[in-house]
Amino acid sequence: MSRSSSLVTHRPYGLARVCRLWEVPRSSVYFERDRAATPITESKRRGPRSVLSDEELTSEIRTVIENSPFTGEGYRKAWARLRMKQVRTSKDRVRRLMRQIGLQAPHRLGNAHGPKAHDGVIITTRPNERWGTDATSCLTLKQGTATVFAVIDHCTAECLGIHAARPGTRWEALEPLRQAVKEYIGPYEQAVAVGLQLRHDNGSQFTSDAYQDELRFLGIDSSPSFVREPEGNGCIERFFRTLKEQLLWVRSFETAEELREALLAFRELYNREWLIERHGHRSPAARRAELLAAA
């Protein structure tokens, strides 16, 4: 239209006049004109060129997942295990490739409960300042439901003690605590653990007189979480999720004794090999060794 000539003056209308009448910026016209004149090229990923192609990196991802002693690990753990093999890439790229090959599990978001659900920090900066304990259940084939008790360190996320029994009485609930004290504190004697807190829920085993008397004997401060607020005991709750996904939901056990032996073996594997993101993708045992060396 701008190149058309007026019937009266026989002169071209001009781009400025046409754009002014149509209320179109001249810059937009120039942009569209240049874009139409530029040949279309295939878009490429920005940034430095990767050493491995997507196909090669996908093969490496499959390898670290198959060689991992755990199941169901997400893209963050896969990325960390790739770095241990000196395979450098980004988390986003690992996530994209795992999604494309069907290895990225769907994620369901939880509901916000408000500030009272978990107000504050329960993780400590040093080991043996606060422990957490709780119980869960597992169905055995011959003896029915067995109760699993565990104790976890809030700083390193180590499993300090674990036990399974049927029935799960208050006396059985003390077993993982006794394991933890003997291995990580010292001789099992009066006031040996003064200054240590034990976070627990309001289950009957943990609020019983026998359990509370044992805590007072050891010098451990009882730290119950709020009723119906599992976030306050979140460290042991997160460990139980890992325990279920990696052991209790993927294996069958004939008896409670077979379950107990499997739990002790899993405890060693978890402390040595499980990678935790807040520790820089290091294992709980490695984090404890690092903190003790820096003390």
Beta strands, then each sheet from edge to edge (+ up, - down):
strand 1: 130-140
strand 2: 144-153
strand 3: 159-165
strand 4: 197-200
strand 5: 221-224
sheet 1: 3+ 2- 1+ 4+ 5+
end
